C-alpha cells in the first residue's frame, strides 16, 4: 500500500523504520516544522523528521494541516492510507483523502487511558499490564474502532523511558501487521466499549511534584513515570530537586515526618514517606547535572532530620 506516515517523537521512529522495511511504500512523511529551542535558540527538528531525512524519504513539515494547497497535494499523491503515530488530531478533510482512511498506534489497553499520556498514567497508577493498540482514526480522540491489540507486561523496574521504548518496538510490528491485514481485506474493527473508558490527560508541571504524604509504593510509581523526562521533583533549599531512580526499603508506617531524611551517610539517602521508606539513587539539583546519589551527597550539606518538599 501507498502510505503517508505522520509522527513527531522518538516513539514513532520504530514504526517508520518497520514500514519502510515491509512490502508497503512510504510515499512521504509528515512531521512538525523545525522550531527554535533553548538558550542558544538553536533550530531543532522532530525526531521523525531527522529519521525521514536519514532514510531519504520525502518529508513535509507544514505549519498548518488544513492548508488548501497541502490538502490538494496529499490528494494528488493518492495515498492508500495514513499511518499516524504520536502526531496531531486530523480533520475530517484530511481523513477523507486516503482510500482506507487512517490508522493510529496508541500505547494503552484501549479503551483504558485515552489521551496524551497513557504510558505515564499506567505507571503512576501502578498497573502491571498495558498494551499497544491500532485503531481506525475518527473525529473523537482515541475513540476509533480497535483493529489489533497486544498486551505488554509492565516490569517493576520499568520507568517511562524503558516502557515507552519497549512499547514503540512492539507497536511497530503491530502497525505492519495491521497494514498487511487491511491490504488482504481480512481485518474487522471492534467498537470500543464506552463504559470502560478512562482518560490519560496531558502531563502538567505540577503533576511531577512529589507528595511525600503518599506511600512509598505510590511515590516510587510516581517517580518512575517521569524518568528520564521530565523528572519528578521535590523542593530542597528553595530549588527543585529531581529524582530519577530509587528503591523501596520497606512499606511500614515509620516514625519520621513525611519527606524527612531519616538516613544520610556518605553513600545513602533515605526518606520517610506517608507509609514506608525510600532510598534515593539518582538526582539532579536545579542548575546542576544529573548524578548518582554518592556524588550528590559529597557536594551537598545534608543531614538527618532535614525535610524535603514545600
Buried (B, 14 or more C-beta within 10 A) or exposed (E): BBBBBBBBBBBBBBBBBBBBEBEBEBBBBBBBEBEEEEEEEEEEBBBBBBBBEEBEBEBBBBEEBEEEEBBEEBBEBEBBBBBBBBBEEBEEEBBEBBEBBBBBBBBBBBBBBBBBBBBBBBBBBBBEEBBBBBBBBBEEBBBBBBBBBBEBEBEEEBBBBBBBBBBBBBBBBBBBBBBBBBBEEEBEBEEBEEEEBBBBEEBEEEBBBBBBBBBBBBBBBBBBBBBBEEBBBBBBEEEBBBBBBBEBBEBEEBEBBBBBBBBBEEEBBBBBBBBBBBBBBBBBBEEBEBBEBEBBBEEBEBEEEBBBBE
